[in-house]
Amino acid sequence: MASDIESAYSRFQALETEIKAALDEEPNEADTRLKALDRLLFEVFGWSHEAVFAEPHTESGYIDYLLTVGERRNAKVIEAKKAGLLEPATRSKEVTYVSLSGPVVKPLMAGIRQALGYATEKGVAAACVTDGRTWLFFQASRTDGRPPLEGKGILFPNFQSISENFGRFAELIGARSVLDRRHLAHLKDAEGLTVGDAEQQFFAFDPAEARMKVRDPLAHDASLLFSQFFSRLSDEQDREMLRDCFVETGESRKADLELQKIIQKVLNNISSINTEHGGALQAELERTMASRKSETVLLIGNKGSGKSTFIDRFFNQILPLRVREKCVLARIDLGEYHGDPQRIVSWAILKLRETLEAGVCAHAPPHYEDLQGIFFNEYQRWMNGSRKPLYEKDKDEFKIQFGAHMESRRESQPDEYVRLLLDWSTRGQGKLPCLVFDNTDQFPIEVQDAVYQLAHSLESAAPVFNVVPITDRTVWRLSKAGALQSYAATSFYLPVPDAKEIISRRVTFLKGKLKAEPKAAKAYFSSKGFHVEVNNLQMLAEAVEKVFVENDFVSGLIGRLGNFDIRRMLKLAERIFLSPEIKIDDIIRSKFGGPSVTTDKFRTHRALIKGEYDRFSETENEFVSNIFYTDPRRPASPLLSYYVLWVLRQRMNSVRNDSVEARHWLVADLCEFFEACGVAEELVLRCVRRLYERRLVEALDPNVKELGMADKIAIKDSGSAHIELIMVSTVYIEQMALSSGLNEMSTRDEIRRRAVIRNNTGFIELRDIFIRYLLKIDAGRLTIPENQSYAQIGEARRNIRALTSTDRPQRHHGRGQHARKSRDFDRPGTAGAR
């Protein structure tokens, strides 16, 4: 937010002299608004014209400015007066808190009453009265039983006070601040409502002091194995492996919610590609060649769903040779560009020039004869037109001049030259240019739109087959405003396979290499950086299979926590496999006569939650979050995040139709929902922002960087997986008990004492102490209204209470062995920890 205010201040400084000069002329009210207020609102503080309504009618009259946020929710009333009309009864030049019924603001009282009337009719919480120089901000509606005129306001008595206190002024009127309701926090400060509620927190075992544990002897080799064959997805690493390990599937086991957005909001006719044969894409390509009409295909999938690998595999393996030979493939990877985003189109054209030349020309770099064919029409025009005398007199000089002309055109007009290359490919060689624009998603929407327009603009040069791999997030953005609305495209959905299939395919690939002729296998692995025996790799591959392929519960959890993103799922698998908790040595020994070892849920959860460390630490674990975290500076209920996820999941489950938008909840409404529970909206907003940063919830608008009150959110698969961990994972509860900040030293000490007891009783007591603490703090900070609308919150709280042995003793009946296994769990400070 500081950068937003700094940017606004720079804009303010640029306009300050002009605005002050305009106000010094003491213009009438209309000119004051035009020359001062409009410029401040729109040019300095970032309000869009769509969000500001001038002169909307009410029963009391016409509002000068009605500021709205989100879906046109009324946020602030501004009552404007003629410059110089509002002179507060004070000589102070400092920003001050003033009573709305006091003598200082008596000259402003008529405007205050007008603004209060408008605000009441529009349901607005805050208002402002200004003549451009003097600004008074105040609460226009209250819920504490006090009349608004008995409250206080914030007075900026002159223009100089704005400049000297710009940060506070910006948070009272800036678009983003009003959206996040930070302006209301300032107004409450004016009335002395700020309470220092920060708390001191104590940790049984501070997660900031987490230390890495010693790896098993084979961990280094295992790390290399995962790096080469399981975690890497970049084409530059091993394209053969990526193509061979691509999972052929016509549909995903778990359709991602983001896909549904695309289906409903934009494309309506998305069809699944048969990834085994690529027939649908092949048919589109052949139709393009036959009709001589350009086509654009959108290949839609999650980020990390294997779109780039699919394209590489399609053009190199799936497409029949007879068709492949008629194609000129030009793949432009925009992920390689690291310059000014606004120049990416120019860069893409230069890359197209380079790539198309390699595919179209017979020589590299192009020979004179290649260029002559590309510029054939101009060659003919020179030879028979204006340069005909030179051609007939001195053919060598003619060729020299035309050569210079071609090189000049190639260098100075690359866009035109690319179009000539496309035309020569089809007209001169009978081939179809297949243009792939990959990895645009990391750029701003304006850049993505420009690249998409570039792809379509090339269709005018020659029949081309454009392939644009794109995420549903990008499609959603471009569907709102951009080229996607203007151009036709055939769209295909590339589904995401589950983690088990992904890892299984890689194990199969690895085993295939190992079973090949020994020298060839050794050469292959040596080229990948392996300095171990092939037999060791065979054992590691079997260990991977033992952990992931033979245990559905592992791959299922990986999929949900990774939000079904292939890259994240493989990183999760690597985290689990490399954790000392898995004990790779034991698994490998079991293959060669050692004791049988099974990978149970407890061992997997320990590996997942702790990784290579001696305790859980959120800073080193991007996949698992502490749902019970409370910010010591502004503590909320430790169950607030859990409640938010719970109600979002219920909302998703309650939607009976396919409306993706209906599954998303406006943050402002969510704050209002919890406000009835006594939770300040600031705390709810902090909570959902943290969940968003941790990828447990998603925004309907994927372009959002930081959630605001006007954004809509829904739970993601990872959020649902965390609810599952709370309900079924004893390891998760235990680790959160050990690593959560507690505001009671006595509770911290009780948990510490139980942590060193290595039996089932110790764990049950530790868990019960933690759960009872959570419920006690929750009861003091969050009240559940006796209303049917809040029945789900009551159910969520009861489910937490049921985790204790006293409320649900049968929970561990018959599971003593599993509970005891959860105690085989290294904790810092535990005597005899392994």
Secondary structure, 3 states (H helix, E strand, C coil): CHHHHHHHHHHHHHHHHHHHHHHHCCCCHHHHHHHHHHHHHHHHCCCCHHHEEECCEECCEECCEEEEECCCEEEEEEEECCCCCCCCCCCCCCCEEEECCCCCCHHHHHHHHHHHHHHHHHCCCEEEEECCCCEEEEECCCCCCCCHHHCEEEEECCHHHHHHCHHHHHHHHCHHHHHCCHHHHHHHHHCCCCCCCCCCCECCCCHHHCCECCCCCCHHHHHHHHHHHHHCCCCCCCHHHHHHCCCCCCCCCCCCHHHHHHHHHHHCCCEECCCCCCHHHHHHHHHHHHHCCCEEEEEECCCCCCHHHHHHHHHHHHCCHHHHCCEEEEEEEHHHCCCCHHHHHHHHHHHHHHHHHHHHCCCCCCCHHHHHHHCHHHHHHHHHCCCHHHHHHCHHHHHHHHHHHHHHHHHHCHHHHHHHHHHHHHHHCCCEEEEEEECCCCCCHHHHHHHHHHHHHHHHCCCCEEEEEECHHHHHHHHHCCHHHCCCCEEEECCCCCHHHHHHHHHHHHHHHHHCCHHHHHHHHHHCCCCCCHHHHHHHHHHHHHHHHCCHHHHHHHHHHCCCCHHHHHHHHHHHHHCCCCCHHHHHHHCCCCCCCCCCHHHHHHHHHHCCECCCCHHHCCCCCCCCCCCCCCCCCCCHHHHHHHHHHHHHHHCCCCCCHHHCEEHHHHHHHHHCCCCCHHHHHHHHHHHHHCCCEEECCCCCCCCCCCCEEEECHHHHHHHHHHHHCHHHHHHHHHHCCECCHHHHHHHHHHHCCCCHHHHHHHHHHHHHHHHHHHHHHCCCCCCHHHHHHHHHHHHHHCCCCCCCHHHHCCCHHHHHHHHCCCCCCCCCCC
